[in-house]
Amino acid sequence: RVNGKDIAGFTSAEVASLIKGEAGTYVELGILRGNSEEILSFRVERGTVNISPVTWRVDGDVMYIRLDSFSSNSTRFFEQALKEMNKKGLWKMVLDLRNNPGGEVFQAVGIARLLVKQGIITTLDFKSEKQNDIVYESYLTKIKYLPAILVNGNTASASEILASAVQESGDGFLIGTKT
């Protein structure tokens, strides 16, 4: 139930639309668990949900990191994966950017700054003379990780900025097909 309304047979999208609302307001959820016929009630405060575009797992002495997009929190979530690498004493990573459509340039730059040595990451070259070009740089003096970047024909935009920065710096390498 959502606010007392029986939602049996509703699609997940229909249920989500009933649950969603203004942050700080409350919704009453009625939940059935297992084979129990007792409906458990929960009063839940609505808020912002930050879904991580970053997933990771350890395979031997390598951290596999999948980055689905460059959204507003990608660098922060990527840093969490790096913290896990540090705790485990790992330095080799496979960074999967396959089928990543890109997103926010500044997030790609933020992640590149964690992986590549001092130098230019990318330059935004504007056609208009009225707008100054923007040069993004890394300030890292010591490299901590060795990234192997997986790319394919659906790796685009901000993903290409990150992949290119790693390749051009020589601080890692690309594997896959043309982006």
N, C-alpha and C positions, 0 to 999 in steps of 0.2 A: 504494500500500500504506500501511496505518497499522499501525505496530508489527508489520510482517511479514504482515499480513492483506491479501489481495487484495480490493479494494473495487470492482472492475469491476461495473457494474450497480447499485450502491448509490445511493440518493437523496442529495441534499446534506444533508438532515437526519440521515440515518443516518451519513454520513461525519463530520458535525460532532459527533455524539454520541460517536464513537470518538476524535476528536481532543481534545475537551474533557476537562479534568481539573483537579486541584488546582494552583494557581499555584505555580511553582517546580519542578514535576516536568517531565519531558521526554517527548516523543513522537517516534518515528522515522517520517518520511514518505518514501515512495518515489514519485517523480514521473517521468512520461513527458513529454518535450517534443517538440512538432512530430511529425515522422515517425520520430523516433529510436526504436529498440527497446531502448535502454539505459535502465535505471531509475536515476535519480539519487537518492541517499539524503541526507536532511537530518535532523539531530537538532535539534529545536526546543524551547525552553523555553516552557512554558505560563505565561500571565500574564493580566492584565486587559486587555481590549480596550475602548477608549473610542471609540465610533462617534459621529462628529460629527453633530448634528442640523442643522448649519448648512452650506449650500453657497452659493457666490457666483461671480459672473462680472462682468466689466466690459463694458458696452455703450456705446461712445462716452465721454461724460463722466458716466455714471451707473453706480453699482454696484447690481447686482441681487443681493439676499440672500434666500435661502429658508430659513425656520426651520420645521422639521418638528414639533418638540415642545419643551417646556421641561423638559429632563432636568437632572441634577445638574451638567453641565458646559456648558450652553448659553451662559452669559454669557462663559465663557472662550473658547469657539469663536467667538462673535459678535465678541469683541474682536480676534481674529485677522483677521476680515473688515475691521474698522475700521482695523487697522494697514495692510492692503493699500490701503484707500482713501486713507489718509494718505500712503503712499509714492507713490501716483499723483496726489496733489493733488486728489482728488475730494471733493465735499461733498454731492452729490445721491444719494439712494438710493431704490430700490424695495424695500420689505421685505414679502415675501410670507408672509402668515399664513393663506392659504386652506387649509382642511382641517386646520388645526393644532388638535388636541383640547385643548391646554393642557399642564398638568403642574405643576411646582413654582412656587408663587407667588413665592418669593424670586428665582428665575431671571428671571421677568418683571420684577420690580422692579429687578434688577441691570441688565438691558438698558435699561429705561426711564431709569435714572439716567445712562446714557450718551447719551441722546437728548433729554431734556426738561429745561427750566430749573427752577430752584429752586421747590419747592412740593410739594403733596401728590400722590402717585402713586395711592395707593388706601388705603382703610381696611378692615380686617377687623373687622366689627361682630359680636361674639358675642352670642347670645341670652341666655346665662347671665350673670347679674350677678356671679358669682364669678370670671369670666374677664375680664381687661381687654382692651378693644379695642386693636388694633395699627394705628398710622398709619405708613405707609411714605412717605418723602419723597425728593425729588431735591435735591441740593445744588449742581447745576451752575449756575455764574454766567454762562457764555458757551456758547451753542449752536454746535456745529461742523458739524452735518449737517442736511439737509432731507429727512426721510423721507416717502415716500408709502407708506402701508400698504395692502396688498391684503387684503381680507377677504371672506368669504362665509358662507353659512348653516352651514357646518361649522367656522367659527372660534369657539372656545369657551374658557371658563375663563381660564387665565393669558394666553392670546392676547388676550382681550377686555380684560384689565387693561392690557396694553401698548398696545393700539390706543386705548383710552379715554384713557390718560395722554397720548399724543401728540395726540389730537384736542382734549382739554380744555385742554392747555397752549397750543395754537395753534402748536406748534413743528413741525407737520407736518400731514398730512391723510390721510383715509381714502378708499379707492376700492373699490367693490364693492357687495355686497348685504348686507342685514341679518344680523348674527351671531346 
